[in-house]
Amino acid sequence: VINSISTIEGVTVQDDPDALAMGLSNGYTYLVTFNFAQDTDMPDLGFSSDSLTGTSPTPYVFETVKGSYLGGTFDLQFAGETYPGINPLTATEAQMVTAVESFSHILPGTVDVSRSIDATMNAFQWLVTFSATDGGINNLSSDVNNLLGNPGIVVQHTEMQGGRDILQGTYTLSFNGENSNTELKFNATTTELKQALESLSTIGYVEVSGGVSLRPTVGPAGRNFVAGANKTITAPNSHFGSVYQVTFTTFGTPSNTGEIPLIGAAYSKLTGTDAQVVVTQLQPSCCDVSLSFNGQDFVSGATRLPFTYDDAAMITAVTPDHGMSTGDTLVTLTGSSIPSVAPSSDETLLCVFGSVETPATWVSDSSITCRTPSHPVAKVVVSVRQNSENATSSSVSGSTATFDFVSRPTISAFAPRYVHVTNKEFDQGLFADTKVKVFGSNFLNTIDLKCVYDYSVVATSASSGRLHGSTFTSTATYYNSSYIECDDAPTLDAFFSVSATSAWHFNPETSKGALLSLKITTNAADYTPTEELTYVPVHTVSSVSPKMGSNAGGTVVTVTGTNFQEPLNDVAIFNTTSSTLLCKFGNQPTSVVTATYISSTTIVCTTPKHFSSPGGNEIDVEVSVNGHEFSDNAVKFLYVEEAVVEKISPSFGPSSGGTVVTLKLDDNEMALRSLANNQNYHLVYGAWITRGVPEASDQVREPYESELDAVGTVNLDFNDATTASYMEVLCKFNNSYVVVASVPPGSDGKTVTCTAPAASATGGLVTVELSVNGGSDWTSDEVIYSYSAGQNLEAVDISPTHGPRTGGTLVNVSNLAGFAAPAIT
């Protein structure tokens, strides 16, 4: 109803949650909010109550929140420059940063802005911080002539914290009436401060810590100062000053015990806002020793007898936390309040391993180092003891740290022993890194379990181009106490530049003698004896023969290439091929097979079984000489169906040979075998489908042929261009006579022809087999061809030798020696 009034653009109406508190419960109460912009306050709503019924119905209107309006823009001003058009309602922190940093006196990246709402003033507030502007700066100001809204809208600017000039210059120190000549910079290090103090004859030995900047709110009235305070601080700051903590010790001369005056400072050469040096006492010194011979009268005088009460030492960690039972592991003990020993004193500092002690070297009050003693295999508590000739002054620290004395790890076997000078030339698909399998004893599963390699190069070509040191550290994977794997073995590329290593990538002479030693550590301190690996040049594959074979596997393939290595089979490594010479036919799980080494340029492999897949039957043949990195030369090999001969036509001929014989492939049987190869045979209708199924099985083969096509098995097709580029077809008679076969023009792709060779004059039955890969593999179907005894077609006569074109002439054939009948009409 209200929105229907033409002078009102839009309102929201809801039940008034404060109606009960206002005593307005006997009726209906609505909270009306005007949501549209106006440049003046809205008048009250009016009501006509003429249509209301009931006992004295009266409408009331109360204004709960007066209307207001803010619009337009204001201009930001600084040092005579103006940034116009800032919207007070929508300006973001980033937009305000842009506005402030637009002024030429303000450096980019030195302004921080945060935006908030001040509820007490019903206003937006931006806090602007100049983070890198030295000294005080002028206030920001605003031009509000373009702001719109109720009277009294303003933009106020208030300085929350003044700026200050940076701290610079030097100061000097004094102590107990003696002035130091050393001028210390405003940001002097703890070492410089220590040296300045100890140069005074009135100070013996001090410890200095801190030297770190204070935040702006720390220190007297926010001033720049250099001070002594009970703080742990780590770096100086030129704006706000530094804090140091100086501790006087009883070591050195004088001993600085008893009441110690404050360190003095002259800082007239310090510059900056209110720059000064402030010194405060954090803890009084202690203690003098007085002597009495009667229990009442104590010796006093100028001679001081210092005595220091040490805090109780505590050892909380030992690094490494284990080592060899033979001892001599360098360890670091960390903790607190570890006592130091003056070089001129009769005191010694000892590490205590269980009950066995070894000399210690003090590093700081939280750290000492020592070497472990020999000790039986055991876990012991480690502590520290300060010892002197006065046995009553010896004390053993507390400790929550333990050390394990363990048996030394050993290497009994590892593989591979060959590492390539580079891995940039290799197929990394199957093996991403060269993992070294390590067999031995006493391996531990620790965060410091590492394989550490050192290399040596004899080749003169490696005399330059070294990138860094000769050590390479690899993480290791723990399996058990007798077997781990080094996650990586470095190639020479890891140590040398590309220009230095490219010369020996393929040349066996330039990389000859390059060695890599391996040792294992479990604690980064103790190591096994080293074992040697040999760097070898990059090997390549250039050709394979034959280039095609059955997906059932078993084809003997000769691989030709360069830099093949004799396998280093380690008998200590059971059931692993890591150190053998390998061939890889494609990338299936069964693709890798062991190779036989013939020479550095020739090896022999037998193809593994291959699972047919669409587009996956023309594969790459690659070689590894160490069981990890394979070549990446992409020499092709084609897997096809196993060839099966169904029939031969004609099936007989004269013993003199010369008969052109056609061999027909058995497509159904080939499909069954390929399917069996892919699916490890299927049980169909209660019978295993293999070679030799009965004739009635044709009813069974049809669904298998359909399933075979569905899985994309490659069919052996003599007309296929890819197959033709790989195949070399031969026929073999009587398992001994091999003749070249050919594919007849226009054939169905399943037939070949070959000419029968001459046989014995006595004739007889022989087998005919087929090879599609040049004689490497033959069918074994024993298709029978019959030679007729004594047949000699050259002696055959016919009579008459001519007749009419209309035919019907009776021809007599004679001299058919060796045929079953003497003549044929």
N, C-alpha and C positions, 0 to 999 in steps of 0.2 A: 504494500500500500504506500509506504513512504517513498519507494523508488519511483512511483507513478507521478510524484510531484515534479514539475518541470524544472524547478530551481535546484533540484538535488540530483547529483550524478550517480550516487551509489552508496548504500549503507549495508552493514551486517547487523543482524538482530539475534540476540540469544537471551535465555532466561538469566536474570540478574542473580549471581551467586551471593550478593551481599544483601538481598532483600530482607531476610529474616533479621539480620543485625540492625537494619534500619527500622524495624517494627512494621514492615509492610507485608504482612502475611495474609491479610484478609482480602485477597484479590489477585490480580496478575501484575507481575513486574517484569519489564523488559529492559535490556541493556542495548542501546542503539549507538553504534560507532560509525562516524562519518569517515569514509576511507579516501575521499578524493581531496585534491589539493585546492586550498583557498588562500588568498593573501590576507584574510581577516578571520576573526573568530566567528563561529556560526551562532546565529540566534537560537533561542530555545524553541522546541517544537510546541505547537499549539494544539488544543483538542476542543472538540464540540461534544458535550455530554448529553445532548438532547435525547438521543436514542437509547441511553443507558437506563435500565430499570433496576429496582432494588432499593434498599434502605439507604438513602442519601449517597448515591454513587457519585464520587468525585475523582477526576483524573488529576494526578500530580506529575510535575516534571522537575527533576533535579539534574544539574550539570555536575558530573563527577570529575571530568578532566577537561580543562579548557582546550579548545583547538589551537593549533599553532602551525606554522609553515616555514620551511627553510628551502630556499632555492637559489639559483644563480651561481656565480663563481666568485672566487677571490684571487688576487695576485700575490705571489710570494716575492719578498724583496730582501736583498742582502748586498751591502757595500755598494749601493748605487745601481745594482742590476735588478731586473724584474723577470720573473717567470710567470706568465699570465694563465688565467683560465683554469684554476683548480676547483673541481667540484667538491664541496664540503661533505656531501653525502656519499659519494662513490669513490673518492680518491683512495687508492690502495697504498700499502707500504712501498711497493716497488715504484709506483708513480711518484710518490713523495721523494724517494731517493733520487729519481731522475730529475725532479725539480730542483732539489738542493745541489746536486752535483753539476747542474747546468751553469752554476756561477763560476766565473773564471778563477776565483781565489780558492776554490775547493777542488782537491785532486779526486779523480775518479776512483771508486773503490774504497773511499775513506769514510763513507757515511752509512750508518745503520739506522733504520727507522722501525719502530713498532707502533701499531695502531690499537687503540682500546676505546672503550666508552666510559666516560666519567658519569656515573649515575647521580652523583650529588649535584652536578651542574647541568645534567641533561645535555651533554655535549660529546662530540668526538674528540679524541686526544691523540696526537702523534708525538712520540718521544724520539727526538733526533739526537744521535750521538756522533760527534766528530772524533773518529778513532785514531787519526794520525795527524792532527793539526796541532802544532806546537804553540804554547802560550795561549792567552785569552783571545777571543774573537768577538766581533760585534754580534748583537742579537739579531735574529731574523725578525722581519716585520711584514705586515700585510696591508694591501689596499682592498677595502671591503665595499667599495662603491658599487660593485656589480652584484652584491649579495641581495637576495630577496627574502622577505618574511616579516615576522612580527617585529615591532620596535624593540630595540635592545639587543639584537643579535650582533655579536662581535667575534673577532678572532684575537685571542690573547696569546702572548709569547712570554714565557718565564724561563730563566736560566736555572736549571736544577743543580748543576755543578760547574764551577768555573774551570777553564783550561789552565795549563801550567807549562812553563818552559822546561825543556828537557834537561836532564842531569848530565853535566860534563865536568872536566877538570880533575884535580888531584887533591890528595890529603896526606898527612903524615901522622904517625902514631908515637906515643910516648908511654913509659911505664916506670913508676916508682922513681921519678925524677930524671930519667934518662930519655932523651929525644932520639927518634930514629931519623936517619938521613934519607931513608928510602921514600920517595914519593909514589904513593899508590894511586892508580887510576880509579875513577869512580866505579868501574866494573872489574876490579882486580879479581883474579882467581883465588881460590882457597890456598893454593900452593904459594902464590906471591905474598899473600897476607901472612902465612906461616913463616916464610923466610924473613919477612920484615920484622916480625916479632922476635924470632929467635936470634936475630942479629944484635939484639940488645943484651948487654951483659947482665941485666937484671932479670932476664927470663931464661929458664932452662929449656925444657921441652914442652911444646904445646901441640894439641891436635885441633885442626880447624875444619869445620864442615859448613855446608850451606853455600852462600854466594849466589842465592837465587833472588829474582825480582819479587817484590811485593805487589799485590793488587792495589789499585788506587785508594781503596778505603782503609788500607793498613798503614799505621804510623801516625805520629802526632799531627793532627789537623790535616791529614792528607798530604803532608809535605814530602819532597824528595829527601831521602836520607840514606845513610849507610849506618848499620846498627848491629848490635849484638842482641840476639833474641832467642827464645826457646822455640826455634822453628827448624824444620827440615826443608830446605829450599835448594833448587838445583841450577838456576841460571840467572845472570844479571839482566837488568832492564833499564835502559837509559832514561825512562820517564819517571819511574817510581822508586828506584833505589834497590839495594841489595841487603840481605841479612846474612850474617855469619855467626857461627857458634864457636867460641874459643874455649878449649878445656886445658887448664894447667895441670901437668902431671909432675910426679916426683922424680922422674928420670931426668938426667942431665944435671947441670950445675948452673945456677942454684936450683934447689929442689922445689921452690915455690909452694911451700906449705904454710899453714896457719892463715892468719888474716891477709888476704891479698887485695891490694888496692885496685880500683878500676883502671882499665886502659884509657889513656888520654888520647885526644885527637885534635889536630889543628887543620881546619877545613876552609880557610879563607880563600883557597884556590878552587874550591868547588863552585860551580855555577849552576843556576837553575832556580826555579821557584822555591824559596825557603829551603835551599840546600843546607844540610847539616849532617853531622855524625852523632848518633845517639848510642850510648853504651849503658847497659843495665846488667846487674848481677842476677844470674839464674839460680845458682846454688853456691853456698859458701864452701870454702876449702876446708880440708881436714887432713891430717891431724899432726900435731907435734907430740913427741915422746919425751916425757920428763922422768928423771931418775930420782929415787929416794933410797937412802941407806938405812933409814929407821922407820919408814912407813909414815912419816909425818912431814919431814923436810924434803922438798923436791928441788932438784937442781934447776936453776934457771939462768939465763944469760943470753949472750949473743949467739952462742952455738945452738943450732937447731938439729934435732934428731927426727927426720921425717919418717912417718909410717903411713902407708896407704891401705885403706880398706877396699879390697876389690869386690865387685859384684860377683855373685856366684856364676861361674861359666856354665853354659848349656850347649850341647851339640845336638842339632836337630836333623842334619842330613849328611850323607857321605856320597861323594860323586867321584867315580862310578860306585854303585852300591854292591858290586861283586868283582871278584878277580881270581887269579890263579892261586891254587894252594901252594905253589912254589914261591909265591911272594913277588916283591919288587913292582907291584902295581902302584903307579903314582895316583894318589887320591887327594881330594880336597874335602876338608871337614868344614861345615858352615854351622853357625849358631849365633850366640850372643855372649858378650862380656868375656871373650877369650883373652887371657892375660898376655901381655907382651913381656919380653925378656930383654933387659939391657945387655948389649954385647960385653960390657966390662964386668957384669955380675957373675956370681957363681951359680946362677940358676939355669936350668934347662927346661925346654918345653917338649913334652912327649905325647905321641899318639898311643892310645892303649886299645889294642884289639883283643877283647876278652881279658886275658891276663898277660898278653905279650906286648911289650912296649917297643916303639921305634922313635928315633929323633924326628922332631917336627920343625917346620919353618913357619914363623908367624907372618901373616900377610896383613891382617887387620883385626880389630876386635871382634869381627864376625867370620873370620876365615883363616885357616892354616892348611898347609900341605905336608904330606909325608908319604913314604913308601911302605907298602904292607910288608909284614914279616912272612916267612914261611909258616904254614899253619895247616893242620889236618882239615879236610873238607867239613865245614860246619858254618852255621850262622852265629855271629858273635856281636855283642854290643860294643860300640866304638865310643871312646871318650877321650878327653885330653887331661894331662897332668902337668902341673908346674912343680918342678922338683928343685931342691937346693940342698946344700950340705946339712942344713938344719932340717932334719927329717920331720920335725913337728910342723914346719911351714909348708910341706908338700900337701897338695890338694887335688882331688880328682873331680872333674866336672860332672854335672848331670848329663844324661843322654837319652834321647828317644830314637837314636839312629843305630842301624845294624849294618853289618857287612857280611856278604856270603863268600866264603872261600870255596871255590868250585874246581873241578878237574878241567884241565886245558882242553879245548875243542881241537879235534884233528880232522884232516881231510884224507879219506881213503881212495876216493875216485870222484871224477867229475866229467861232465860232457856238456857241450862239445869242446873239443880241444882246438878246433879251428875257429878263428874270428876273422871276418873280412876286413880289409883295410877301409872299406866304406860300405854303407847300406843304401846309398842313394840310387844304386843301379838295380835294386831288387824289388820283387813283388812282396809287399808287406801285408798282404791280405790275410794269409793264414797264420803268420807269426809276426806280430807287430814289433817285438823287440827280441834281441838275442838273450834268451833266458839260459843261464848256466845251472845245470842240475848238479848239486854237490852232495856226495854221500860221505859220511864220517861218523863221529861220535861226539857226545857232550855238547851239542848245540843247545842254546837257550833261547826262549822266546822273549826277547827284550826289545825295548824301543831303540837300542843301539846295535841291534843285529844288522851288520852291514857287510858288503863285499867290497874290498878295496883293491884296486888294480894299479899297477905301475907299468909303464911301457918303456921299451928301448928300441931304437931304430939304428940300424947299421948303415942303411943306404945313404950314399952321399947326397941324393936328391932331397933328403929330409933334413939337411943341415940348416935350413932357414924356413921361415914361415910358421914357427911354433907360436901357438896362441897363448898358452899358459903352461903351468907346471905339468909334471909327468904323472900326477896321481888323479884317479877317477874313483869316486865312491858311489856305489849303487845300493839301493834298498834291497832287502832280502825278504822272502816269504818263508815263514817257518811252518813245517809240516809235523816234524817230530824231532827227537833228539839226535837222530841219525840221518835226517834228510832235510835240506833246505833248497830253495831256488834263488839264485841271484837274479833280480828283476831285469838287469841290463848288463851288457858287456860293451865297453866303448870301442868304436872303430877309431882308426887314426884320424878321421875327420873331427873327432872330439878334441884332439890336441893340436891339429895343424890347420892352416888356412886351405881353402879350396885350391889355390894355385900350387901349393906345395904338395898336396895329396893327389891331384889329378894325374900327375906323372906316373904314379904307381898303381892306380886303380886296376888297370888291366895287364900291366907288365910284371910278370913274376920275378924278373931279375932285379928290378928296382926295389921291390918290397921284400926280397929275400933277407932273412935274418931278423926281421921285425918280430919282437916277442912281447907278450903281455903276461905279467905275473899276477897271481890271485892269492889273496889271503883273507881270512874271515875274522871278524871281531864281534864280540857280544857286548862289549863295554866301552868301545872307543879308546881303549888303553892297551889291551893285550891282544895279540894276533896269533893265528896259526902259522906254521911254516908255509912259505910261498909255494905255489904250483905254477907251472908255465903253460900258457896257451900260445898258439902260433898264428901270426897274421898271414893270411893268404890273399892273393889278388882276386879280382872279380872274375867269375867264370861266366861263360855264355853258352847258349844252345843255338846251333845254326840249322840243323836238319834232323829229321827222323825217318826211319825206313823200317817197315812200310808206314804209309801215312793213313791207313784205314784198318779197322778191325772190328770184331763182333763185340756188342755190348755185354756179352757173357764173359768177356775178358779172356786172358790166356795168350794173347798175341805177343810174341817176342819181338821187341822193338829195339833197333840199334839207334842210339842217340849220338850225334856228332856235335862237337863244340870245342871250347878252349878252357884251359886251367882247371880240368877236373882233378880232384885229389883222391888218393887212396884212402879208404875209410879207416878210421882209428877206432876199432871196436874195443871197448874196455870191458873185459870179462867181469869186472867187479860191478858193473851196472846191469842189473838183471831186467830183462823185458823192457828195454828202452832202445829206440833207434836214434837217439840224439846224436851219436857220433858216427852214424852210417851215411853212406852215399845214397841219396834218394832221388826218385823220379816222382813227379806229380802230374797226373792226368786230369785236368780240370780242377774243380773245387768241391767235389762231393766228399762226404766223410770217409769214404774208402779210396780216395783218389791217390794217396801216397803209398808208394811201394819201394822196397829196397832195390838198389841197382848193383850190377856187377861191374867192377872196374876193369877196363881193358887197357887204356892208356890215358894220358892227360887230355886226349881229344876224342876218346870213344868210350862209351859205357853201354851196357845192355840192360833193359828193363822188360818185365812182363806186365802187360796191361791188366789193371784190376777190373773187376766187374763194374759196369756203368749203368746207372738208372736213367732210362730215357726220359727226356723232358722237352717240351716245346722250346726250340732255340738253344737247347743246352747240349747238343750232341757233337757239335764241332768245337773242340776244346783246345786249350793251350797245353803244351808239354813243357814243363820247367824242371830244373835240376837244383838240388841242394847238395853241397859237399860237407855240411856240418849239421844237418838236420833241422835248421832254422830258416836261414835266408834262402829263398828260392830265386832263380834267375827270372828275368822279366822280358823275355825275347819273343813271346807269343808265337812260337812255332806250332802249327796246327796239326791236329789229328782228328779223324772223323770216326765216330762210333755209329755202326749200322746194325740192322738185324742180323742174326746168325743165318747164313745162307743154307737152304735145304732144297735139294733136287727132288722134284716130284716124279718126273718121268723123262725118258729119252726117246727120240724118234729120228730115224728108224732105230729099232733096238737090235738090228743085226746087219752084217755086211761082210763082204769078202775079206779073206785073210790078207789080201794084198793091200788093204787099207784104201784111203782116199774117199771114204764115205763122209759126206757132210752131215754131221749129227747135231740135232737141236736138243738142248737141255732146257727144261721148263722148271722154274722155281715153284715150290709148294708154298703159296702165299698163306694158306690156312695154318699149316704147321709152323711157319716162321712167326706168325702172329701169336700162336700159343706159346712158343718158346720165349718170345720177347715179353709176353705178359707174365709168364712164370718167372722170368728173370727180374722183372720189376716188382712182382708181388709175392715172390717166394712160393709160387704155386697156389692154386686155389682148389678147394674141394667142391666139385660141382656134381650134383646128382649122385653123391656117394662114391665118386671115382676120382682119382688123381689124374689131372690132365697133363700128360707127358707124351713124349714121342712113343708111337706104337699104340695109340688108342684104336679101338676097333672101327670098322667102316661106319657103323651106325652112329659114331660120335659126330658126324657132320651136323647132326641136329643140335649138338652141344656147342660146336665151334662158333656158330653164327653169333650168339650173344657175346661171346668172348671177343670176336672181331670188332663188334660195336664198342665194347668197353675199351679195347685197345686203341681205337681211333680217338676215343674221348680223352685218354691220357696223353695223346700227342706223340706216340711212339713213331720214330722215323722208319718208314718202310724202305727196304732195299729196292730201289728203282733204277734200272740201267739207263733210263732216259733222263733222269734227273741231272741237271747241269752240275750241281755241287758234288753229287756222288761220282759222276763221270770224271771230275777233275782229280779225284783221289784214287780211283780204282784201277787195277791192272788185272784183267780176267784171264784165267788159264784153265785148261782141262787136263786131267791126268787119267790115262788108261792103264789098267792093270797095276796101279800103284807105282808105276815106274816111268811111263812115257808121258811127258808133258808137252802140250801143244798150246799155241795161242788161240784164244777164243775171241769172238767179235759179236757185237750187238747188231742184228740184222736191221736194216732200215724199216721204219714203220712198225716195229714190234711193239708189244704191250708193255715193255720195260721189265718183263719177267722171264725173257728167253734170251739165250745166247747160242751161237753155233760154233762148232769146231770140227776139224777134219780128222777122222780116225787114222791113226798111224798103221803101218803094215804090222802084221802079227805072224806067228808061226804058221807054216803051211797046214799044220794039222788042225788049225782053228781052235775054238773053245770059248768058254765064258770068261769075261773080265769085268772088273768094276770100273765105273767112270765117276770121278769126283770133280768138284769145281772149287776154284779159289778166286776171290775177288780182290785180293791184295798182293798179287805177284808171287803167290806160292808160300807165303808165311803161314796161312791158315787154309785148311782144306775141309770140305764137307766130309761127313762120314756116313753117307746114306746108302752106300753099296748098291747103287743103281747098276743093273746088269746089261752089258752089251755082248752080243754073240758074234764071234767070227766063224764063218763057214769054212770047213777044211778044204784046201786045194782049189778054191775058186779062183778062176782066171778069166775075167771078162774079156780080155784081149783076144782069146781064141774062139769066141762065140760067133757063129754064122747064122744068117737069116736068108730065107728063100721064099718067094721072090724078093728082090731088093727094091721094087717099085710097084705102083698101082694107081688106080684112078682117084681123083680128088673127092669123089663121092663116097670113098671108103668101101668097106665090105670085103677087102682083099684078105684071104686067109694066109698068114705068114707062118712059116715053119722056122723054129729056133733050134739049132743043133750045137754040138761040141760044148755042152754044159757040164764039163767035168767038175766033180765035186758037189754038184747039186743033188738033191734027193731024187729027182726024176731025170731020165736021159734026154728028154726034149720037151719043149713047151710050145703049144700051138696057140 
